[in-house]
Amino acid sequence: MIRLAVAGMAHQHVLYIFDELAHQPGVELVAVAEPDPALLARYEDRCGGVPAYGDHREMLSAHDPDIVAVAGVYTHRADVVADALRAGAHVIADKPLCTSLEQLERIEQAARETGGVVSVLFEKRGYPVTLAARRLLATGTLGELTLVASTGPHVLRHRERPPWFFSGAYGGVLGDLAVHDVDMVLAITGARDGYVVGSTGNRAHPQYPEFHDHGAMLLVAGPVTATIDAHWLAPEAAAGSGRYVMRLVGTGGTAEMRWTDGELEVATHERDTWLEPLPTGARPAEDVVTALAAGRPPEVGTAESLAATRLALLAQRSADRGGVVEPWKLTG
């Protein structure tokens, strides 16, 4: 039996882990840790009566878990991830993995020293639309991928957010929201080098001077140029939390990945517009939990998690420095 523990419940993405446990008879939830008693109470029914701790280090010492799922306050995650790795556990992390490049270096060092896996829950990889789009790219239907344009609108509902969300503990809008699409660009291009430029700002929420409500980045990934915007300005009266779309432009055609609507619209030089049939998708934590429980590498492993996080944080640093160009190169 694989022993899994949860460290931090500051974001509702922790439900990805709780929900996945119902599909994993070989994985047992053994303990949870969360310093905020109100959050422990909110998820009490999902914890199944396992021991609960206010300090993740006490939990790690008492239960020796094989896997630790991390979903706490953003700027605290790096310490939890490093502590879990050094306690001998693999880590499944909600995004963002951390909030600074310095924190990322600490995580990378801990992973290198321990050999533990760090896997960020980039759930867009398992969406039916994504799987169908990657199939089109693999078969050459779109020709050679050239341009990517992605938009990530999110509804803020700021009165429902905790105070830390609007402070330095948040990290930044590009590090938080754009990282999903950065991972997608790396996954579909296989690029190993390029550069990023970022820009962020606060237009709608001056009462939170440390919080930027919108951002955009230019990501050059090998021969592909991607533009990614992400923001907290989606209309709050509209249904849902925002319409996420990524457009792929190739030398032979174009595909629009409408993740929120569950559609993939395609057109090529030989065929007019059609909606591509979609395969069955995967649950957000399905691949990583199944893989770690079986002792095999997950699709999003340490290298993929660190790479996407690094590029998003470089874009955030670029924005913080007025839009300077940040070169990047993946090694290993």
N, C-alpha and C positions, 0 to 999 in steps of 0.2 A: 504493500500500500504506500502510495506517494503522499507525503505529509506537506500540506500547503498552509501557509499563514498569510494573513492580510495585515499590512502595515500602512495605516492611513486611509481615511475615508472622506477626505475633504472634497472630492469630486464624485459625482454620481456615476462616472465610468467604472467605479468599483463594482457596480452591478454586472458588468461584463464577466467578472470573475465569479461572483455569486451565482449568476445564471448558468455559467458553464459547468459548475460543479454537478448540476443535475444530470449532465450528459457524460460524466466521467466517474464511473463506479470504482475505478482504481485510484482515485484521488480523494483524500480526506482533508477537510478543513479542521485544523487542530487548534488554532488560536487566532485572535485578532488584537491589534493595537491601534489606539487612537487617543491622542491627548485631550480631545474635546469630548466631554461626557455627553453633550447634546447629540453629537454625531454617533456616538456609540448607541445611544438610545434610539436614534432614527433607524439604524440598521440592525437593531437587536433581533428582529424576527428572522433576518437573513443569516445571522451568525449561528443559529442552531444550538445555542447554549454552550458554545465552546468558551474557554477562559478568555477574558478580555483584560488588556493592559493599557495603562496610560503611557508607557515607555516601550518603544519597539525593542530596545536592547534587552530589557528584562524578558520580553517574549521570546527573543531569539535564544537566549541562554536557557530558558525553561523548556523549550519545545524542540529545538534542533530541527527546524523544518527543511524539507528538500527544496521547496519553492516558496518565495516570498513575493506577493503581489503588492505593489507600491502605488498608492493613490492619495497621498497626503498633500499638504500645502506645498505649492510648487517649489519654493526656494529651500524647503527642508528635504526634498526628495533625494538629493545627492548623498547626504549623510546616511540616510536610511538604506539606499542602494549599496553603498560601499560597506556598511556594517553587515548587511545581509550576505553579500559576497564573501566577506571575510569570516562569516559564521558558517560558510560551506554551502550556502543555498544558491540556486539559480534565481534570477529576478525577472518578473513580468511587471513592466511599468506602464502606467498611464502616461500619456504625453501631457506636458513636456517632461522629458526625463530629468531636466535640471534647468537652471535659469542663467547660467554663465559659462563661459569657456573654461574658466578656472575650475568650476565644479565638474565639468565634463572630463577634464584631465584627471581629477581624482577618481572618478568612476572608471575611466579607462585603465588607470594604474591598478585599481583593485581587481578589475576583470583579468588583466594580464597576469597579475600575481597569483590569482586563485584558479584561473581557468573556468570560472563560472560564466554562465550565459546571461546576458542582459538582452531582453526582448521588449521593445516598446510596442504597444497595441496600436499599430497602424491599420485600423480595421478596414480602411478603404481598399486595401489589397484584396480582401475577400468578397467585396461586393460583386454581384452578378454583372453589373455594367463594366467593372474593371476587368473581370475575367474575359468577357467577350471582346473588349478593346485590345487586350494583350494578345488574344488569339488572332485578331485582324492584323496586328503589327507583325506577329510571328509568321503569318502566311504571306506577308508582302502586299496585302490588299491596299494599304495606304501608301505603298512605296517607301521611300526613306523618310523617316520622321525628321522634321525640320523645325517646326514651331510648336510650342505648347502655351496655351493661355488658360489660366485657372482663376476662378473667383470663389471666395469662401465667406459668404455673408452669415453673420450670427446675430441672434437676438440677445440683447444684453439683459433686459429686465433688472436694472441695477439695484432696485430695492430688495430683490431677492438674493443678492450676492453678499457674501461675508465681507467684512471690512478689509481683510488681508488682500482681497482680489484687486483692490484699487491702490495698493501700496507697492513698494519695491519687491514684496514677496511674490508678486505676479510674474515678474520677469520681463515680459514684453509680448506684444501682439504677434510678432513674427515668430518668435520662439515658441509660442503657444499654438497659434492657429495655422500658420503657413507650413509648419513642419510636416503635416500630412502630405501636402502636395509636393514638397521637396522630396520626400521619400518616394512618391509616385514617379517623379521625373527621374530619379536615380534608378528606380526599378525598371523603367521602360527604355531607358537609354543605355544603361550599363556604363555611363560616363565615369571617368576617373579623375578628371581635372576640369578646371574652368575658373569662373569668378562670379561673385555676387555683389549686388549693390542694393541697399535697402533704404526705405523711407517710411517714417511713421509720424503720426500726429494726433492731436486731441482737438476735435472741433465741436463735439456735442456735449461733452461732460467736463466743463472747466472746474466744477466743484471737486474733481479728482485730479490734481495737477501731476501726480506721478503716473497716471494711467493714460495710455494712448489707445484711442478707440478705433484707429484704422492704420493699415500699413500695406505696403506693396514692395515687391522685390523683383529684380531682374536676375535670373539665374542662367548663366551660360554653362552648359553641361556638354563638354565635347563639341560635336557639331550642331547641337540643338540649343536653341534659345527659348527660354521659358519666362513668362511673366506671371506672377502670382500675387493676387491681392487677397487680403483677409481683413475683416472688420467686424465691429460690434454695432453696426448701424442698420441692420436689417429691420424692416418695419415691424413694430411690435403688435400691430393689429392683424397682420397677415397670419394665415395658418402655418404651423410648423415653426422651425427655428432658422430658416434660411434655405435658399436653393443653391446647392453646390454643383458647379459645372466646370468641366475641363475640356477644352477643345484641342484636338490633335490635328496638326496640319502636316501632311506628308507630300512627297513629290507625286504621288498617285491618287491622293484623295484626302478627305477630311472626315473626322469622326468627332461628334460632340457627346461627351460622357455626362449625362444628366443623372448624377447620383441620387439626388433627392426624389426625382420623378421616376427613377428606375427605367430609364430609356437610354439607348445608344443609337443616335441618328448618324447615318453614314451616307456619303456620296463619293463617287470616284469619277475619273475621266471617262470610264466606260459605262457607268450605271447611275441613273438618277437616284435621288434621296430615298432611303429606306430605313426602317427600324430593324436593327439586327436582333435576332433571337438571343435570349440570354440563358446562360446555364444556371444551375443551382449555386448559390453563394455559400459562404462559410460564416459561422458565428464569429463575433469579434475576437474571442479568446480561444477558439476551437483549435487552430493549428498549433499554437504555442503550447497549450496545456497538453494536447495529445502527444506532441513531439517530445516534450520534456519528460512526460510520464513514460514514454517508450524508450527514452535514452538516445534520441536522435536529434539533430539540429533542427530548429524551427525555420520557417521561411525567413522571418525577420529575426536574425540572430544579433550577436554583439556588434559585428562589423556594420550591418545595415542600420542598427539603432544609433550607433555613434556617428555614422556618416551623415544621416539626415539631421540629427540634432546639431552637429557641428555646423553644417551649412546654414541652418535656420538661425543659429546664434551668431554666425558671421554676418548674416544679413541684418540681424538686430544691432550688432556692433557698428556696422556700416551706417545704419540709420542714426544711431546715437552720436556718431562722429560726423554727421552732416552729409552722408552719402558717399563716403570714400569707397574705392574699389577694393574688395577683399578677394584675393586669389585663393583657390583651394586645390588640393591634390590629395587623393586617397592613396594610402600606402598599405602594403600587406595583402 
